[in-house]
Structure formats: C-alpha cells, structure tokens
Amino acid sequence: MRATKLAFGLAGLLGLSLANAIPAAAQGTTYTTIERGRYLVNTGDCASCHTDQGGKPYAGALAVPTPFGVIYSTNITPDPATGIGNWSEQDFYKAMHDGIRRDGKHLYPAFPYPWFTKVSREDAHAIKAFLDTLTPVRQQNKPTELSWPLDVREVMAGWNELYFHEGAFKADPTKSEQWNRGAYLVEGLGHCGACHTATNVLGASKTGEKLKGGDFGEHWYAPSLTSNLRDGLGGWSAVEIVEYLKTGANDKSAAAGPMAEVIKNSTQYLSDADLNSIAAYLKDFPVGKVKATTTTEINKQTLSRGGTLYFDNCTGCHMENGEGLAQAFPPLKGSSAVQAAVPDTVIHIVLAGAKMAATPSKPTGFAMPAFDWKLNDKEVADLVNYIRNAWGNHASLTSADAVNKVRKDVEHSGG
Amino acid sequence: MATKLKSVDVVLVGFGWTASILAKELTDAGLQVLAIERGKFRDTVPDFATTHIQDELRYAARGGLFEDLARETLTFRNSLDQEALPMRHLGSFNPASGVGGAGIHWNGQTWRFLPTDFTIRSHTEARYGKNFIPVDMTIQDWGVTYDDLEPYYDKFEYLCGISGQAGNVQGKIQTGGNPFEGPRARGYPLPPLKRSYATVLFDKAAKDVGLKSFPCAAANTSQPYKNPYGVQMGQCTYCGFCEWFACGNYSKSSPQTTILPALLPKDNFSYRTLCDVTRVNLDSTGKRATGVTYVDVQGREFEQPAELVILCAFAQHNAHLLLLSGIGEPYNPKTNEGVTGRNYAYQITSSVDVFLDEDVNPFMGAGALGQAIDEFNGDNFDHGPLGFIGGGYIALWTTGGRPILQQHGAPEGTPKWGGGWKKSMHENYLKSVSVATHGSVMSYRDSYLDLDPTYRDVYGNPLLRLTFDFHDNEYKMSKFETDKAALIAKAMKPRSVKVNYREGHYSILPYETTHNTGGAAMGSDPKTSVVNRYLQSWDVSNVFVMGSSVFPQNHGYNPTGTVGALAYWAADAIKTKYLKNPGPLVQA
C-alpha cells in the first residue's frame, strides 16, 4: 500500500500544477491583469524593500537606513487592518502618483514616488490587483525613527514643493517606441535613478546629475549609467546590458551587493523586450558634462605595493592582467564599477567579500571571500588604488582613513 | 522518545557526492527529497576561501576537513584471533564530515574501472582456470558490466568537467590516451591539465622502457567549464592544495562546485546538518523500511518517515548502519555465510622516490596532475606465470610542494635528523619526485566488517569493527608493480632512487589511501551480496546503498569515477523502473 503512495504522490504533483493552471486561465482578463501586476511588482522591485529578511512576503518591516534616520518599509499585503486591504484603487494610485497615503498624510521618498509618479494608471491598477491576491499578513507597521523636523510628515509638503515633479510619463515623439518604453521603465517603475543619481543634502536627486552615479548607502556606490566609457555604460553593448540585467553578469562585470538583490528580485523576471528597451534607452543616454576626476598621479611606490598585494591575493580568480575569467570571475580591467567616481563599492567588496546573483541561467552564485581580517587599512587602500589604476584603469585615489571608515560601518552591519 | 516528523518521499543518509547526485536526479523527477548530514554545511565562501584554505598545518596535518573521531570511529584488528581496538587518530584513511563529504578534500583523480574488472571472477576462471583463484579469496562479478555503466561514467565526467585525454573512443584507440581503457562514447569534456616538468620526465622515461604513458584524468578544470546542470566552474590555478584541502576558486569538482547551486534552491529539496542517523527503521515484517531515526546536535531524537531510504554515507558508515538496522544477514567469516559486512577491501600502494640532478618545480601542482601507465593493471597483462590476481596503475603525480607532509624524503643513507638531514633536505627538496603504484586488493573470507562486541559510540551503539590484513596475493602483486615503477624511475636517469616496497601487516596508522570498499557488496546472488545490480537491498526493497561500500572487491584505480557512475545508474533505475512499480527490481 505504502509503495503505491509514492507513485500516487507523483501523479498528484502533476495533477496539482494542471489544476492550478485551468481555473486561473479561465478567469480571462482578471487573470491577465493580476499576472501583469505580478510582472510589474517584480519590475518595480517591491520585494527588495517590502519583504524583511526572514519576514513574510510583502509584509514590510525592513529597516531602510537613510541619512536622516531609519524608515521601515510598510505592509502592502491585503490585510485590512495593518496592510492595504481596504485601500481603493484610487488610494493606491494617489500613493504611487502623489506620494500621499490613504489617510492623506505624506509618504517619505524612501518610497520612490518621485519615480512612481510616472507609472500609468493602468499599471498601478494591475499592481494593486496583484497585491490584492497576496496572503494577508497581520503585521503592524513600525513607526519611523527620523530626527526632527523630518519626523513631522507635513514637512514633506515643502520637500515636494522643492523637489517633486508630479506627472505621468510623457513619451518623446522623436524617439522610437522601444526607446520610450525603456525611458518609462528606467525613469518610472524601475526607479533606477533612486540609487544611480546623486542626491542633495535633503535626499533629493540632483537634477543635473541624472544617472551619473549615486550613493546607495552602506558604502555601496551605484555607478554611472551614462554612456561614459570609463565609469559608465559606454563600453557595454545593448546585448551586454540585457545579459547583465537578466543573469547578473556579463563579460564586463558581475553584480554584487544591492544590485545583486535587484537582479535577484526584479530584473531577471523582465521580458527580453523590456530589457532591450531599457538597454536602448540607456545606450542613448548622453554622457553629459563629466567632472574632471581630481586624481593626483598615483606614485610608483603605491602602485608597486598594491601590485604585490594584488598578485598575492587576487590573481587566482581575477588573473594577473585583471581580465578575470570569462563566464566565471568578473574582470577588473576596464570595469566601470571599479573605476566609479567613489571607491566605496570596491573597498566594501575587498573588506566584506561579495556574492554574485544566482539566476536560472547562471545559477552558480560565485562568491568572493572577505579580506577584512587579512589586510589592514593601508593595505586595502594600496590594493584598491592599484586595482583602480592598473591595466589602463583610471580613478581617484583612496586612503587608509577612508578604508577605516568603511571598515567600521561594514563590520558594524555584519557586512 | 523520538519525535515523529512529516513523511518525505526520499531520505538520503549523508550529503556528499552520491547524495547530491541522487537528490538532483530525484527532485528533477518530482520527488520530495531530504538529506540528513552528520557534519556542518560548508561552501566555497566562506569555508574554503582562498584567504585561508592553503594552510597545511590546519587542514592536512590536523585534518580540518576530516571526520571527528570523538564523535564516530571504528575498531580495528588484523585478524580474527586479535582483539580490536578503537581507532583514536586518523591515519590510514581520511573520511570526511560535512556537506560535500570527501568530495571536498579529494584530489580529483577520476578513473573508470576496466571492463574485465566488473567480471573479475568469471573472466579469471575463463582465462586462467578455476584453481587460479585462491580458496579464501571471495571476489565476485559485480552484476553490472562496463557497457551498462558507460553512459553513467560519461554523465559523471560531464558533471565534473573532467580534464583528460581519451584513449578509446567507440573502439578506436586514441593517440596519447590510455589504450587499455574501456571504449567510451566520447572524449573528456576538457583537455588535459598543463603538464608539470616531472610528468614530462616520467612520460619520456616510460616511453623509453616501451610503455604507453598518458595524462591522468582530473577533476581539476583545465579550462572554465559549465556543466549540464548549468553550474559554472573556474579554471585550476595549479596552487598545489587539492589533496586534503578544499578548492577556494571553484576549479575542483565537488558537490558544491557542480550540483548544489542547482539543487539547493529547489522547493522539493531540503537538508538537515549536524544530525546523526542511528537506524534505518523497518516495519514488523522486516522487509520494508519506514524511514530513519536520527539524533540532532542537541541530542534530540527524531523519526523521519520516508518511502525510500538511500544510504549515501562513507563506505564503512553505510555498512555500519545496515548492521545496526538489521538489514541483510550479518556476515560470519567462520561459516562464510551472511552478507552484510562481507568483502571489505582496501588498496595497496607503494612508491619509488627519485632524486634528480635538476630542479623540478613541485609547487605548480594539482590534485590529479599526473602521468600514468596502465600496462600492469587489472588483466591488461598475463597473470598466468605470475601467480597473482589484480594489478594497478603506475603514476607520477605533481600534487604540490608542501613542506610538512609532502616532501619526498631523502636518499638512502641520509641521517634521520640533525644537520645531515637538513642539508639533504635542502639539496633534494626541489630535485625529488615519486613514482607511485596504486594497486588493487581482492576480497577475502577474513577481511570483513561487523559490530564490535566491546566498544560503543556516544549513543550506546556498538562501534563498527574492521578486520583486515594484506594477503600474499597483494604482496606479490605490489612487489611486481613496484619493480616496474623502479624500472621507469631508473629510466628518468636520476642520481639515485629509493624503492619503498609495501611490507609487513596492514597498519591503520600511516596514511595510504582513503579507498575503503565493500561491506554492502553488490552482485547477482543474494547469498553473496547485500544489494542487487541496481544497488537495491535484496531484503528491504525500499532501501538503496550508494558508494564504494557496494564494490565486491577493490580494483587498481581511484574509486570516485565508479562511485559517481553507480550513483547515476541507480538514480536512473529508481526513476525509470522503481517509481513505476515499487518493489524488488531483481527477483532473488
């Protein structure tokens, strides 16, 4: 009897997936809208913030550190009491479009409404329709821990006045449909600029600095997405951009840190058409005015000390010529992330190590070990200066003090 | 009182090479699979990171990746008239503990057994007559043939990304490969590793004495490699820290570098670590397993029900668990009846140290970077006038130049200590190599595993008792092999050679090889085997046994290639035969 249970179990498994597919498909447009919403929720990378580590999906409570204090992501499951179960579609759109929540109070731009304002009504509707299908989780939102006066939500009205440009996406009729789709995704739901654009002292994106690189926080620097050859995407083909977003790596680079999360939770799920649109838009993004990097010429001694450290610690994977190993270990030579305006990402990875995103077509998830226990601040600085200035690379120099600051924060946060 | 857990389709005991293969194959077939591992979870980063793994004292000398004998050991004796004593230090062999098993610290030397190895008894009787096999030698045919296993050898080699030179593709002998190997459907996935200078010298010397030398097949990647599961490996850097170490840069094949990235994310797979399986539970008929009992690290006992129980632990541990669980009649050497614990075997090794005039860089090494000859393995040569059965390969390996355990000693006549020793070491460190023989060991009536009558483990269960010694057949064979090795060594035109014959009783102490086999032998006759040709227990049809514990005797090659092939072979039988009609796959 028991022996047959196994065979039945197998049949049951097959039956289950079949059963799942039929009624859902029969629901027609509703199903289509919900599935479209699922796709858009992935596109917007909602899970990265609205799901806490080890927490229930979309129930919020993830601490988002900002320069002004900690904000906790909110519960967006359809629980009526603690989630958004009793929000109307109109309420939801108002949050997305205006940054105003159901009770009329202002949201903080840690919720990227300055980008989501461009999301179409139809897409917002689909997102809400999908969120309504989630399992409701009863979990109270945590109050923000912001310092005065930002803890007063009314203050955001002034902030919005200064920095928020409400308005749905407007297509550029001189550009292709693909370009416009890319612009809609990058500037809207994808909210790439939330990290890849520098911010002012009040946390608002600097208007002239769009996608020229920005600070994610926690010593992760989001490199430039402009067509700059050295620290932007100038050297990447559209195909390489698509491969990176789909799989987490290409021949030029591999995602680590927060971008690995974005790929894991968001971009790997995007359709090839959408990824191609994003690539088309980014490839057409102007270099803009490039600030001259104020690099003091790296002296031979520093380069030689760094080179020795590199040879001893890094060549096993990244190779002596800095070119890495195709399909496995990312190159450092010519890498835009390595040569980014700010060295923090490189310092962070040397100190704490990093793990590449594991995606279905590249499931391996190669990891680099931490060197914090092995190299002191001076050594890390020498090494980072070498990596950023060897093999034709060129970037600003860092110092032992700067490394020490990263080390303290990284070790405090456990990496 | 054991807490009873929710049932799963398949429980795997251990989480090394064979469990990883079974888990991947059976979860792909839709089954709910759980692996239970006594050691810790381990992964390339942080556990094997290049920042710390190349530490000879911690990992080789102090056995950082090996099993902890304070938790589990066995007792040992050479013969039935002795009292066995517990093994309190690892010596002769180094089993692992932890996810990935010994697949983490192996060298990567990956061979196929010869077609005649699988039919050793019938083949030997046919060629040399029935009386050629000594009465107390209990060798037997495997119940599977090389041709049965060929597609599964191929699967394992393409899983691992083996670097090598084929010697026989579909019957066509290939230049530069091993001409004695069985025919393979296709070549290796990667070209051979780059050669060390010492292997070039060996190659030339072997050819000078008329032997056909070839580069050894290696689970160290000569190039980056993506396997059929989509898992990517890097490229070997020849750092010289494979053997007894883990690989820090994803270039030695292991469950971690070839399977786990594709297995761990699956919803129908789970694993539990730091849990010791103490029993396979049987129902009242004793013919059906209901699951396993295990104890977690906090000492809590659990009963894990399962429809299928697959033993994937290290060789002796599988036999131990079968004996503790009462699966199969325990072997009795006095009556030569019973099966469980029968046909334990090992391997016999020897070496010839070669002292050269020129420097041979020993530091550029890899676990399976070697050059070998196979003229004197299996039945590749006429045993008639020699009066023994079996053989082995002869190889020169360049696995590294570590100072503590890997220097090749000093020429004859060198003082054992003091200034004279230091001077000799200084002169010879970069100028010495070793030619090794890797010989088979047949199975015998008095070499077996059973439960120790005296010593017990932390759970109060009897320890496993190993009774083993080398026999005349093996000494004769090893002497023959060593003389051939010396012939090649001398053809390298050295200053001097030091021939190290294998002499005296088998000892559990100095390291020889981790290639223990038997105890759950496979075969066609339930009177002489624990499992049938599909590695399924004759007595309890929902129990399968993996690994070298099913080898009916040990042949002249490293076993992992065959262990991997058998795992794929059994997985295929479970998927295509057992699941359709659960029950015995071969009628007794």
Interface residues (C-beta under 8 A of the other chain):
Chain A: R2 A3 T4 K5 L6 A7 G9 L10 L13 L14 N313 T315 G316 C317 L325 A326 Q327 A328 F329 G353 K355 A358 P360 S361 K362 P363 T364 G365 F366 A367 M368 P369 A370 F371 W373 K374
Chain B: D9 A29 G30 L31 Q32 D43 T44 V45 P46 A49 T50 T51 P224 K226 Y229 G230 V231 Q232 M233 G234 Q235 T237 C239 G248 N249 Y250 P261 A262 P265 R288 E307 L308 N542 L579 K580 P582 G583
